[in-house]
């Protein structure tokens, strides 16, 4: 089992920045990738960004490219997403999730690939 705990959410003005953290524990050696997703009120959960645990390759949703940066610190078993130039439409609950390494060539940009989920952290952007 892998446990994930998000932190860093809060209230920020439009144009501001936040950094979210996702701390992994448990069987971290079985992690293939970690991703961030978000869910706004009344909307489906959507992909934001992901990073390969071993190669460090990163992927982004078009809506956040150039504004968000995902990174990892393997020594701390933590993944970050730096969110700059925040917009009102970025308001959502942000979740981190992990893909298990038993999956064969999983796509790490789709929800269905993810096996473990955190509880989420709220990001509110005021205009």
PyMOL commands that set and color helices and strands:
alter all, ss='L'
color gray80, all
select helices_A, chain A and resi 28-30+74-76+88-90+111-113
alter helices_A, ss='H'
color red, helices_A
select strands_A, chain A and resi 2-7+10-13+18-26+31-39+46-52+58-60+68-73+78-83+92-100+116-117+121-126
alter strands_A, ss='S'
color yellow, strands_A
deselect
rebuild
show_as cartoon
